[in-house]
Amino acid sequence: MDNLDPLRHIEGFPIGKDEDLQAISNPPYYTAYPNPYIADFIKQYGKPYDEAKDDYHREPFVADVSEGKGDPVYNAHSYHTKVPYKAIVPFIEHYTLPGDIVFDGFCGTGMTGIAAQMAKREAIINDLSTAGTHIAFNYNNPVDYSEFDRLSSKLLKEIKDECEWLYVTNHVDGRKGHINYTIWSEVFVCPYCNTEVAYWDIAVEPSTGKLRDGGICPNCKAELTKRAMKRATETIFDDALAKTIGRVKFKPISISYTFSGKRFDKRPDSNDLELINKIEGLNIPYWYPSTEIPKGDKTGEALRIGITHAHHFYTKRNLWVLACAWNKIQNFQPDVAQKFMFAFTGMLDRASKMYRWNPDRPTGTLPGTLYFPSLGYEFEVVDMYQRRVNATKKLIFETSKFKPDKFRTTTQSVTSLPNIPSDSIDYIFTDPPFGDNLMYSELNFVTECWLKVFTNTTSEAIMNKTQKKLLGNYRDLMTSAFQEMYRIIKPNRWITVEFHNSRASVWNAIQESLIRAGFMVAQVTILDKGQGSFNQVTAPGAVKNDLIINAYKPRAGFTQQLISQAGSGMETDFVREHLRQLPVTANPERNKEMLYSKYLAYYVQHGYQVAYNGEQFYRALAQWGLEERDGYWFADGAQAHDYEQRKVNTFGKKGIMPQAVLFISDERSARQWVWNFLDEPKTYDEIYTAFVKALQTSEDEIPELKTILEESFVRTDGDWKRPDQLTQAELEQKRLERLLRQFHEYLEAAKAGQKLKEVRREAVLAGFTECYRTGRFQDILSLGHKLDQRLLEESPDLFDFVDIAEAKIEG
């Protein structure tokens, strides 16, 4: 596409010159801008959605997975985070058929595309980052192995012939050895005598080579620690900037080199220092990036030590080889050149000053940061590039059966996908950015400097102080992203979201965004990386693990009917529709509290009238003809019978199910845990012992176990047990009355101007529900604005009420 002007309005259009955008693109398969060829791809391979003929049905996927991190495909290129493609394949095979189209809006390295092609599906992969889509395209695009092998030998020989002199050192007998790496040490100033001291000389124990807390100044013999010293600085003339600059001072400490096939270590001698000084005094005869590093949440460490521009990430010696290699890569045909570029960008971190020294072995860069250690490696780049090219060869061999026409890669924001038609995608698997875990645009900056095309951060879905993006901004961006994914996926189809963030507020923002977009969450599971298996979860108490969210887009006809009737009279249809999508197991989503939570969230977010409070809803479930087994509800008798049969087949004639709620993180999960635990009557001591083990830290004020038992269970002959239906209804009514009384106490305190730091969340929820049902939106705001902000962030149902109440009042 010669003229990119028609695409510039699309959100996330990258920053760069048109010729640079075109230079790294390979249309129609990959564009470093919004791909205009995707609609044709879907027209060729897609299957139009027809609800009248659609018989698609899947339960949420839960099974053991294989990570495959030692796989040559996975290891071909590093990235800040990626899901192994072998872990994605089972999801794609479960939710789709061969020939279906799979989409990933946050594709990163393109592992979803790899998984789709391995499973013989078509794929559309997208990312906001040009570094991401550059890697993703090259992961997925096959080239001829023999031709690549032939041309790589030619390229590597040219680089070696031209740059080998940069890594020469003298052996003890004066003959030439080849440098493998040099260890560089930061230089500090002794606060007592102003002598410059190499950090290596005070921090590394000479006899063992181990790091220690401090050392002795070699001049004044004072005891020194890193914190007590100041960094030494030096001024140099920067060729790229054409000016003198200041920077933190480093000096070479040790050289590892090879001579006659054996490895040796040495202190740099005068010839080594002379070579370094010679290189510093020469101009590199090739282009290299010298773009200024922007201020960011993760760039501060680099800027503090004088690393202000892209070329400062490298020693002059390594920068020389990188520039040479990059220049020569551009002389090859586009397909092969891009694979050489892929191998090149795969070594940029390792070739930089960020690679940390370790007494036992190299430990790599510090993940998720732009951290420059006081002791670091300068690896020889010529051999390093050969290893990356060899890794790329392995990738090419493993993906040789891929066909370039079976996938498309696009670079844009997933918040705006006008080039993808509505209801055209069969399945979505995505691993989105999670809050402030990783600052992708900042971490990708230097790679994108080489590509000459940069991420447009306006719609980057992260929490970032520099970009002035807080949790609310992140939630809004993720909602916009999921709304677009909701639009493009076919009705009655599934989206799988992998999540890894230890903050419950971010976890809730993701779920909240999915629901606001229109998706219905059917199952949330923990990915146990140690065992490669899943466990069910119901609340944010498990966010320290990797989580998998399975959600679906409701059928078009059902959604249209809900909208036309504003949900009125459709409560039973809403619940039954959801129950039909859930796995026929002891799924926490099937308990009455979770069903009510789903109903409440959906109706409140869409502004529908809420006809039922919790107690009324629980009584209505049986009246609607739904079936209950073991505290779980089913759409009809057939589904309940299926559950009973599966239970017997899995657990024997006794049919005792394991605990579906494995931990207690709030009052709701506590009540459900006790219900599950009382599959038969138990003493208080038995319950208490197990209850304490399952209890996790929580922002919610969880009532004492005794209170939970007295409010929702019955005691007979000293044992606690589940109540019958009639008694349960009576207990629910009394519990609701107590919760509402507590809510009114909170409300009066809030109206009196008191801040409420600790509240019983269930009481606030019950009160907000009643206020919403009766139109008392100001009461919701009066209390909501006095609640601890963290409670609202970690309680999406409460946040919804406050958010909607504000809209109602303003409207």
N, C-alpha and C positions, 0 to 999 in steps of 0.2 A: 504494500500500500504506500504509494508515493506521498500522498498528502495526509498528514495526521490531524489536521484541524478539526474534522468532524468528531474526533474522539476526545479532544482536550477537555470537554465539559464533564466527562465521566469522572466520578470521585476516585481519587487515588492515582490519577494520571501522573507518571513519574516525572522527576525533575532532571532535565538533560536536553541536550541538543538533538534535533531530529536525526541527524546523521549518526549520532552515537546510539540512539534508540534502535535505529535500523541495523547498526553494525553488529549488535549482539542478538538480534532477532533471527528467526528462521521460519518465516510465514509459509504456510498457514498453521504449522505445528506449534510454533512458539512466537509470541511477540512480547517485547519488553514494555508493552503498553496494552491497553484493553484490546483483546483479540477480536477483530471484526469478522473472523471466519467461523466462529463457534456456532452461529445459527445454522450455517450450511452443514456443519458437522452433525448437529442434532437432527436436521432434516434428513440426512443420509442414514444415520444409525438409530435414531430414536423411534420409539413406538408411541403413537398418540394415545392420550388417556381418554377412555370412554367408560364412565361410571356404570352405565347400563350393562356393559360386558365384562367389567372388572371383577375377577374372582380372587384377587390377591389377598392372602392372609399369612401373617407371620407372628409368632410370639417373640418377645424380646430374646436376643441371643445371650445365653449364658453357658460358657463351656471353658474347658482348659485351653490355654493359648501357649504358643511357643514364641519366645521373644526373638531369638535369632540375632543377637547382637554380635556374635562372632562371624556372621555371614559376610562373604566378600562383597556382596551388594551393599549391605548396611555400612560397611567400613570404607567404602570407596571415597567418601567425602564427609568431613565432620560438619556439625552444625550445633547450635546452642541447645536444641532439644529436638528429638524426633522419635516417633513410634516405630519400632521395627515392623517392616512390611509383613513379616510372617505372623505377627499378632493381628494384623488387619485382614488378611486373607479369609479367615474363618467367618468374620462378620460379613464380608462381601458375598461369600458363597451362601451364607444363611439368608440374607435379605434380598438377594437378586438372582437372576438367571443369566446364563451366558448371553452376551450381546446387550445387556442392560447398560445404562450410562450411570457412572458413579461420579460424584462431585466432592471436591474438598476445597473449601473457601480459604483455609489457612494452611496451605499445602507445605510450607517450609521446604524440605528437601524432596518432596514429591513421593513419599513412601506410599501414600494412598494410590497414586498412579501406578507405581510398581506392583502393588498388591492387586489392583484391578486387572492389569495386563497378565499377571501370573494366573489369575482366575478366569481369563478370557472374557473380560468385560471391557467396555470402552470407558474412558476417563476424561474428565475436565478438571484440571487443577489450577488453582489461582492463589496468588499471594500479593500482598501490597508491596513487598520488598523485591527489588530487582535482583539482589543477591540470592534471595530465596528461589525465585523463578528461574534464574540462571542455573542454579544447582539442580532444581527439580526437572527442568527440561533435559539436561544432560544425563540425569539418572534414567530417564524414560526413553530417550531417543537412541535407537540402535545405529551403529555405523559398521562398515566392513572391517572385521577384525584384522585380516591380513594386510589391508591397506594401511590401517592405523599403526600396526606393528612396524611396517616398512618405513613409514614417514616419521614415526617416533624415534627410530634409530638415527635417522638423518638429523632430526632436530636436536636430539641429545648430544650427538657428536659435535655439532656446530657450537652448542653452548659450552661444552667441555673444552673444545679447542681454544675458544676465545677467553674463557674465564678461569681456567685451571690455575693460572699463575697467582690468583688472589688467595689461594689456600695452600701455599708452599711454606714449609718450615724446615730448618736444618736438624738432621739427626746428630747424635753426639760425635759422629765421625765426619760431619760436614756435608754428607750426602743429603739429597732432598727427600723429605717425607711429605705426606699429604695430610692436611689438617682435617680432622673429623668434626671437632667443635672446640670452641674457646669459652672458658668460664670468665665472665666479667663481674667485677665487684664494684658496688657503689662506694664512693669515697666520702668520709665524714671528717669533721674537724673536732679535735679534742678540745673540750671547753676549758681545760686547765692550762695547756701550753700552746694552743692554736696550731698544733701539728696535724697535717693531713694523715688520716688513717684509713686504710682499706678495710671495709667491713669484714671481709674474709679473714683478715689477720686477727681480729678480736672475737669473731663469732664462731670460727671453725676450730675445733680441737685438733691440733696437729697430729697427735698420736692415733686418734680414732677416726678423724674426719667427720665427727658428729657436730651438729650445731649446739651452742651453749648460750646461756642467757647474757653473758657479758665477757669482757676480757680486760687486758692490761694495755694501756697506751705504751707503744714501743719506745716513746721518747721520755715522758715524765713518769711512767710506771703507775699512773693513776688508774683506779678501777673505772671502767667505762661501760655504759649501756647504750643501746641504740637511741632510746628516748632522750638521753641526756645530751646527745651530740647534735650538731647542726650539719646539714648537707653541705658538702663542698661544691662549688660551682666553677664553671669555666666559660670563656667566651670563644666562639668560633665564627668563621665566615661561612654562611649558608649559601651555597651556590644557587639553589633553587629560588631562594627568597632574595638573593643578591644583597644581603646585608649581614652585619654581625649580630649574633644572637647569644643569649645566655642559656646555659642548660646545666643540669645536675651532672657532676663529674663521675665517670666510671673508668676503671682501668682493667686491662686483661690480667688475670691471675694464673690461669692454668690452660695448657693446650693439650688436647688429646689428638694424637696423629698416628698414621699408619706408615710403617717402613718395612719393606720386604715382607709384606703380608702379616706383620705383627703390630699390635697396638702398644703405644708408649704414651707417657704423660711427662710434661715438662713445664717449668716456669718459663714464661716468655723471655727470650733473650734479646739482645740489641737488634739482631736481624729481624725478629718478629715485630718489634716496636717500630723499626724503620719501615717495614712493609705497611704497617697500619698507617703511619704518618704519610707515606707516599700516596696511599689510596685516598686519604682524607684531603690531600692537596690536589687531586686530579678531578676533572669534570667527567661525570658519567655521560657517555656519548649517546644515550638513548633517553626517550621520554619516560618519565615516571610521575606519579601523582604527587602534588605538593599542596593539595587543598587544605585549607584551614579547618581544624577540628572545631565543631560547634560546641557551645556550652550545653551540658546535659547532665542527667542524674548520674551517669556512669563515666563521664569524660573528665570529671574533676581531678582524679588522681593523675591522669596523664598531663593535664594542663599545669598542675602544681609543680611538676618536675621538669617543665620546659618542653614537653612534647606537645607542640601546638599545631603541627601540620602532619599530613599523612606520611610523608617520607621520614619523619622522625621516629616512626615505629621500628625502623631497621637500622642496623649498622651500615655504614657506607659500603662496606664490602658486600654484604648480603643484598643491599638495594641495587648494587651494580649488576649482580647476577639476575635478580628479578627483572630489572629493566631490560636486560639483554634478552632474556627468555620471552618476555611479553612482546617485545618488538619482533622477534623472529616468528612467534606464533601467528601474527597477523598476515604473514605471507602465504599461509595455507588456505585451501578451499574452506568455505564456511563450516560445513559439517565437522570436518577434522579439526579445524581451528577451535571450534567451540569445545570439543573434547579436550584439547590441549589447555584451553582456558579453564576448564573444569578441574583438571589436574593441578593447574597453577593456583587457583583460588583455594584449593584444598590444603595448600601448605603455607598460606599466608600467616596464620597464627604461629605455627611452629618456626617459621623463618624470622619471626619478630623478636623484639627484646622482652616480650612478655613470658617467654618460656622459662619456668622457674628451676633453679638448681635444687637438687635434693641429694643428701649424702649417699643414699642407697641407689637411686635410679632417677632419671628425668621424670618429673611429675606433670608436665604439661602446663598450659596456661590456667589461670584461676577462672573456672566457669562463670559465665554471666557477668564478667567484669572487664574493664580495660586496666588491669593491674600490672604494674611494672616492678618486678622484684628487685631487691637489693643485690641478690646473687642470681645471675641468669646465664643461660646458654646462648651462644652464637653458633648455630649449627651450620655446617657446610651445605650450601643450597643446591649445588649441581647434583650431587648424589641424592639429596632430598627430593628434587624434582623427578629424578629417575624412578624413585620409589613410588611417587604419586602417579606417575605415568603407568607403572606396572600395576598399581591398584586399579587404575582406570581400565587397563587391558582386561583384568579379571572381571570387572563390571560388564564390559562389552561382551565378553565370552558368555557370562551368565544370562545376559539379556538378548542374546543373538536372535532369539525367536520373536522378539517384539517387532511390531510393525509401526512405523511412524504415523500411519494414518489412523491409528486406534486411540489416539489421545490428543488433547489440545491443552496448551499452557497459556495462561493469560496473566497480565500484571495490572491489577487494579484493586480498588477497595471492595470488599465483599458487601459493603453497605450499599453499593450501587452496581447492579449487574444487568444493565439494559440490553446487553448483547446475548443474554440467555433468556429464551422464552419461558413464560409461566407454565407450570405443570408439565415440565419436560424431563426432569431428572428422576431416576429410579431409586437412588439411595445416596445418602450423604454420610461420610465419615470424616470427622475433623478434629483437630487438636489445636484449639484456639489459644491466643495469648491469655495468660491468667494474671490479671491485675498488674502488680509491679514485680512479678517474678523475673522477667527478662525485658530489657530495653532493646528490642530487636534493631531498630533503626540506628541506634548508637553503636551497638556491637557490630553491625554490618557496614559501618561507615567506611572503613578503610578498604574493604573488598569492593564496595561500590565506587570508591575513588578510582580503582583500576578499571572498572567497567564504564566509568564516566557517566553513570546514570544513578540517581539517588531516590530513595524512598520519599514519597510525599507523605509527611507525618500528620497531615490535618486530620485524617480519619484513622490513624493508628490506634487500635483499641488496647490501650495500656493505661496504667496509672503512673503519671510522671509529673513531678513538681515543676520541672523546667518547662514542659509543654502546658502546664496549668491544667492537668487532667487528674481529677480526683475520682473517688469511687463512683459518684453519681454520673460523671462524664463517661467513665468506663462502662457503666451499666447501660447508658443511653446508646453508646456506640455498639455494644454487643447486641442490644435489642434491635437496632437497625440492621445489623449483620444477619441475625436470625430471621428477621422479617423478610429479607431478600431470599434467604435460603428456604423459608416457608413458601414464598411465592413460586420459586422455580421447581420445587419438588412436587411430584404428583401426589394427589390426595391418597390417603390410606397407605402411605409409604413412610419409611423410617429414617431417622437421623441418629447417629451415634456420636457423642461428644466425649472425648477423653479429657480428663481434668486432673491436674496435679498442682495444688496450691494449698498451703497449710492454714490459710486464713478463711475462717467460716464466712466472713462478710463477702469475700470474692466468690466463694462457692455459691452463696445465696444469690449473688448478682447474676451468675451464669444461669442458674435455674430460673430466676425471675425473668431474665431476658428471653429464655426459651418459651416460657409460658406466655409472656406478653406478646411474643411474636405469633402465638396461636398454637404452638406445639403442645401436646399432652405428654408429660413425662410418665412413662409406664414402668420403668425400673432403673434403679441406681445400684451399681455393684462396685465392690472394691476389687481392683486388680492386684492380687497377691503375687508380687514379682518373685518372691522366694519359692512359692509353690506353683506359680503359673495358673492360679485359679481365681474364681470370683466368690465373694460373699456379699449378701444383700445388705444394704444400708437404708436408713430412713431419714437421717438427719445429718447436720454438718459435723458430727463428732468424729467422723472417719476421714476428714480432709487431709490428714497427714499421709494418707496412702494415695495411690493412683485410682481415680474413680472413673467408671464408665456410665454415662447417662444414655439410656435408650428412650427416645421419644418418637411420636408419630404425628402426622398431619391428619386430622379427622377427614372423613369422607366429605366431598364437596356438597352433596345434597343435604347432609346433616348440618354442616356449617351454615349453609344458606338459610335453612329453616330456623336455626338458632338466631341468626341475625334478623330475619324477617319478624320473628315473634319476640325478639329481645329476651329470649330465654324463658318467657312466661309459659308455664305449664309443661316445660320440657325437662324438668329436673330428672324425672325417671329415665327419659331417653338419654340424657347426658350421662348419667351414671352407668346405664346398661351399655352404651356405646363404649365407654372407657373400660368396663369390665371385660368386654369381648376382646380387647387388645392385650390384656394382661396375661402373663403366663399362668397356666392352671396349676399353681403351686401355692405353698404358704408364703405368698408374696406380701410384704408389708403394705403395698399399695392397695391391697384388698381389705384391710381392716377399716372399720367404720370411720375412725378419726381421719385417716388419710383420704378416704373418699369425700368426707365432708370438707376437708382442707382443699381438695381439688375443685370441688363444686364452688366453694366460697371464693377461692382465688380467681377462678375463671369468670364468675358472675360479677365480682367486684371490679376486676380489671376491665371488663367490657361495659361496665355501667348498668348492668341488668339489676332488676329488683331481686333482693334476696328474700325468698318467701319462708325459709326455714332457719330456725336457730339449731344448734347442735342437737339438743334433746329431741326436737321435732323431726329432724332429719333421720336420726337413728331409729325412731319408731316407724318412719315412713318406709325405710328400706324393705321391711317385711311386707308392708301394705302394697308396695309396688310389685310384688311377686318375685323379688330377688331371693336367692337361696343362701343361707348361712351355714358354714361348716367350720368348726374349730376357731370361730372368731373372724373368719374370712368370708367375704361375700362374693357371689357368683351371679352371672347374668341370668341364668335359668337352671332348671333341673338337670339338663344335659351337661352343662359345664360343671355343676356340682358333682354329678355322678363321675365325670371324667377325673375330677380332683380325687374323689374317694378311691377310684381304681388305681390312679397313679401312686397314691399314698400306700396302698396295699402292695403294689408291685415293687415299690422302692423300699418300704420299711417293714414288710411282712404283715401278717394278719392283724397284729395289734395296731399297726398303722400310726405309731407315734411319730409326729413330725419334729424335727430339730427346731431350736429357737430361731425364728425368722428375724427377730430383732436381737442382734448380738451385743449391743452396747446401749447404755442409757446416757443421753446427752441433753434431754429436756423433759418436761413433764409428760408430754405426749408419748415419747418413746418409753418413759418409765411405766406408764399405765399399760402400754401394749406389751412391754416386757413381762410385767406381772401377770397379765392375762395369759400369755403364752406359757409362762412358767407353771401356772396352776392348771395344767392339763389334768391333774388329779389333786385332791386336797393336800395341803402341806401346813406344817406348823410355822409360826412366825419366825422362829430361829432359823429354820431351813430356808425360808424366803430371804431373810435378812442377809445371811451369809453369802448367798449367790448374788443378791441385789448389789451389795457393796463391791463385789468383784467386777460387775458389769458397769458400775457407775463411772462416768468420765467427768472431767472438769467442764463446766458449762457457764454461760452468761445468764442462763435462765435460773430463776429461783425455784428449784425442784422441791416440792413438799417432802416432808418426812415420809418414810415408808408406811408408818402407822396411819398417817393421814390418807395416803393413797388407798390403802386397804379399806379403811372405814368409809371412804367416799364411794368406792366403786365395787366392793366385794362383800361377801357375807362370811360370818364365822359360825361354824357348827361343831360342837364337841371339841373345841379348842383348835380346830383346823380352819384355815382360810380356804375358800373355794370361789369359783365363778358363780354369779347369781343366775337364776332363771330369767327368762325374758321379761316377765312382769316386774320382778324385783329390780332388775337392771334398769328398766324405764323409770321406776320410782327413785332409784338412787341417782340417775342422771338428772332428773328434775330437781332434786334437792341440791345436787352439786352445782347445777347452773345457778340456782338461787343464791348459794353461797358466793360463787364467783362474781355475780352481779353486785352483791352487797360490797364485796371487796373493791370492785371497779368503782363504785360510787364514792368510796372512801378516797381512792386515788384521785378521782375527778375533783372532789371538794378540795383536796390538798393542792392540786394543780391550779385551781381557780384562785386559791389563796396565795399563789405565787411561789409555791414550794417546788424545788427540783426533786424529781423522783429517781433515785439511783438504783434502788432495788425494788423490783415489783414481781408479782407472780404473772408471768406472761399469759397463761391461760385465762386469768381474770381480765386482763386488758383485752385479750382477743374476744372473749365473750361480750364484754362491754362495747367494744368497737362494732361488733356484729349487730348488737341490739340498736346502737345509735344509727348505724347505716340503714337498717331495716325501717327505722322510724323517721329518717331524714334529719337526725340531729348531728349534722356534719360539724357544727361549731364545737360541740362537745368533744368530738374526735380530735380536733385541732387543739383544743384547750389542754387536753391531756398529752396528746402526741408531742407537742412542742416542749413539754416539760420532762419527757422521757430521755434517758441517756441515749445519745446518738448511736452508740455502738449497739444497743439493743435493737434499734430500728434497722441498722445495717445487717444484723445477723438474724433478723426475723422478717422475712419477706412478706408474710401475711399481714403483720402490723404495718410495715412500710406501705403496703398497698392501700390500706385504709386511710392513712394520713395523706398519701399522694392523691388519691381520688377525692378525698374531702377538700383538699386545697383547690382542686380543679372545680368542684361543685360550688364552693364559696366564691371563687373568682368568676365563675361563669354566671 
